[in-house]
Protein backbone atom coordinates (compact mmCIF):
# COMPACT_ATOMS: atom_id res chain seq x y z
CA UNK A 1 0.00 0.00 0.00
CA UNK A 2 3.04 2.31 0.10
CA UNK A 3 3.20 2.26 -3.71
CA UNK A 4 1.33 5.35 -4.99
CA UNK A 5 -0.06 3.48 -8.01
CA UNK A 6 -1.63 0.82 -5.79
CA UNK A 7 -2.97 3.12 -3.08
CA UNK A 8 -5.32 4.67 -5.65
CA UNK A 9 -7.50 1.53 -5.58
CA UNK A 10 -9.98 0.02 -3.16
CA UNK A 11 -9.08 -3.32 -1.56
CA UNK A 12 -11.33 -5.21 -4.00
CA UNK A 13 -9.79 -3.40 -6.97
CA UNK A 14 -6.32 -4.01 -5.58
CA UNK A 15 -7.07 -7.74 -5.41
CA UNK A 16 -8.00 -7.64 -9.10
CA UNK A 17 -4.82 -5.72 -9.99
CA UNK A 18 -2.67 -8.24 -8.13
CA UNK A 19 -4.56 -11.12 -9.76
CA UNK A 20 -3.60 -9.64 -13.16
CA UNK A 21 0.05 -9.25 -12.13
CA UNK A 22 3.32 -11.11 -11.81
CA UNK A 23 6.44 -10.36 -9.78
CA UNK A 24 9.56 -10.02 -11.92
CA UNK A 25 13.11 -10.37 -10.57
CA UNK A 26 15.84 -8.83 -12.75
CA UNK A 27 19.61 -9.03 -12.67
CA UNK A 28 21.82 -6.11 -13.80
CA UNK A 29 21.69 -5.86 -17.59
CA UNK A 30 18.37 -7.69 -17.97
CA UNK A 31 16.08 -6.05 -20.53
CA UNK A 32 12.66 -5.67 -18.95
CA UNK A 33 11.11 -3.87 -21.92
CA UNK A 34 12.63 -3.88 -25.41
CA UNK A 35 12.17 -0.84 -27.63
CA UNK A 36 9.77 -1.68 -30.46
CA UNK A 37 8.07 -4.62 -28.70
CA UNK A 38 4.32 -4.96 -28.44
CA UNK A 39 2.91 -3.63 -25.16
CA UNK A 40 0.54 -5.25 -22.71
CA UNK A 41 2.18 -4.78 -19.31
CA UNK A 42 2.55 -1.84 -16.97
CA UNK A 43 5.54 -2.17 -14.63
CA UNK A 44 5.88 -0.90 -11.07
CA UNK A 45 9.38 -0.77 -9.60
CA UNK A 46 9.34 -2.30 -6.13
CA UNK A 47 13.10 -2.25 -5.48
CA UNK A 48 16.33 -1.66 -7.39
CA UNK A 49 17.21 0.64 -10.26
CA UNK A 50 16.35 0.58 -13.96
CA UNK A 51 17.45 2.72 -16.91
CA UNK A 52 15.39 4.08 -19.79
CA UNK A 53 17.35 3.47 -23.00
CA UNK A 54 16.34 4.81 -26.41
CA UNK A 55 18.34 4.06 -29.54
CA UNK A 56 21.15 2.70 -27.38
CA UNK A 57 21.45 5.91 -25.33
CA UNK A 58 20.56 5.97 -21.63
CA UNK A 59 18.11 8.78 -20.98
CA UNK A 60 17.29 8.49 -17.28
CA UNK A 61 17.28 6.06 -14.40
CA UNK A 62 14.49 5.22 -11.99
CA UNK A 63 15.14 3.98 -8.46
CA UNK A 64 12.14 5.00 -6.37
CA UNK A 65 9.73 2.39 -5.06
CA UNK A 66 6.53 2.92 -7.01
CA UNK A 67 8.15 4.30 -10.17
CA UNK A 68 6.05 3.20 -13.13
CA UNK A 69 7.14 2.47 -16.67
CA UNK A 70 5.49 1.07 -19.77
CA UNK A 71 2.11 2.54 -18.94
CA UNK A 72 1.50 4.68 -22.02
CA UNK A 73 2.28 2.00 -24.60
CA UNK A 74 0.25 -0.58 -22.67
CA UNK A 75 -2.80 1.66 -22.34
CA UNK A 76 -2.64 2.93 -25.91
CA UNK A 77 -1.84 -0.52 -27.35
CA UNK A 78 1.32 0.80 -29.03
CA UNK A 79 4.83 -0.55 -29.40
CA UNK A 80 7.39 0.36 -26.76
CA UNK A 81 9.12 3.67 -27.46
CA UNK A 82 12.19 2.85 -25.33
CA UNK A 83 13.87 -0.05 -23.57
CA UNK A 84 14.02 -0.51 -19.82
CA UNK A 85 17.17 -2.23 -18.53
CA UNK A 86 17.95 -3.25 -14.96
CA UNK A 87 20.94 -1.29 -13.62
CA UNK A 88 21.08 -3.34 -10.43
CA UNK A 89 19.14 -6.26 -9.07
CA UNK A 90 15.53 -5.11 -9.32
CA UNK A 91 12.06 -6.32 -8.46
CA UNK A 92 8.99 -5.21 -10.41
CA UNK A 93 5.29 -5.86 -10.39
CA UNK A 94 4.13 -6.44 -13.96
CA UNK A 95 0.42 -5.69 -14.42
CA UNK A 96 -1.02 -7.22 -17.58
CA UNK A 97 -3.36 -4.55 -18.93
CA UNK A 98 -5.14 -6.87 -21.39
CA UNK A 99 -5.81 -9.47 -18.68
CA UNK A 100 -6.94 -6.71 -16.33
CA UNK A 101 -9.45 -5.52 -18.92
CA UNK A 102 -10.63 -9.12 -19.35
CA UNK A 103 -11.32 -9.65 -15.63
CA UNK A 104 -12.54 -6.08 -15.12
CA UNK A 105 -14.28 -4.84 -18.29
CA UNK A 106 -14.11 -1.06 -18.63
CA UNK A 107 -17.84 -0.59 -19.12
CA UNK A 108 -18.59 -2.41 -15.84
CA UNK A 109 -15.80 -0.91 -13.71
CA UNK A 110 -15.82 2.82 -14.35
CA UNK A 111 -14.60 3.82 -10.84
CA UNK A 112 -11.58 1.51 -11.13
CA UNK A 113 -10.54 2.86 -14.53
CA UNK A 114 -11.21 6.43 -13.41
CA UNK A 115 -8.70 5.90 -10.58
CA UNK A 116 -6.22 4.23 -12.95
CA UNK A 117 -6.40 6.99 -15.57
CA UNK A 118 -6.32 9.74 -12.95
CA UNK A 119 -3.11 8.28 -11.52
CA UNK A 120 -1.53 7.97 -14.98
CA UNK A 121 -2.58 11.53 -15.86
CA UNK A 122 -0.91 12.82 -12.68
CA UNK A 123 2.22 10.77 -13.42
CA UNK A 124 2.35 12.06 -16.99
CA UNK A 125 1.89 15.65 -15.78
CA UNK A 126 4.74 15.22 -13.29
CA UNK A 127 7.01 13.84 -16.03
CA UNK A 128 6.08 16.63 -18.43
CA UNK A 129 6.87 19.28 -15.81
CA UNK A 130 10.27 17.69 -15.13
CA UNK A 131 10.99 17.49 -18.85
CA UNK A 132 9.95 21.12 -19.38
CA UNK A 133 12.20 22.29 -16.55
CA UNK A 134 15.11 20.28 -17.97
CA UNK A 135 14.56 21.65 -21.47
CA UNK A 136 14.36 25.23 -20.14
CA UNK A 137 17.72 24.73 -18.40
CA UNK A 138 19.28 23.30 -21.56
CA UNK A 139 17.84 26.17 -23.60
CA UNK A 140 19.37 28.77 -21.25
CA UNK A 141 22.74 27.02 -21.37
CA UNK A 142 22.62 26.88 -25.16
CA UNK A 143 21.78 30.60 -25.37
CA UNK A 144 24.73 31.43 -23.07
CA UNK A 145 27.07 29.36 -25.22
CA UNK A 146 25.85 31.09 -28.39
CA UNK A 147 26.42 34.52 -26.83
CA UNK A 148 29.90 33.53 -25.64
CA UNK A 149 30.93 32.57 -29.18
PyMOL commands that set and color helices and strands:
alter all, ss='L'
color gray80, all
select helices_A, chain A and resi 4-7+11-19+71-76+97-103+106-108+110-148
alter helices_A, ss='H'
color red, helices_A
select strands_A, chain A and resi 21-26+31-33+41-47+50-54+57-62+68-69+83-86+90-96
alter strands_A, ss='S'
color yellow, strands_A
deselect
rebuild
show_as cartoon
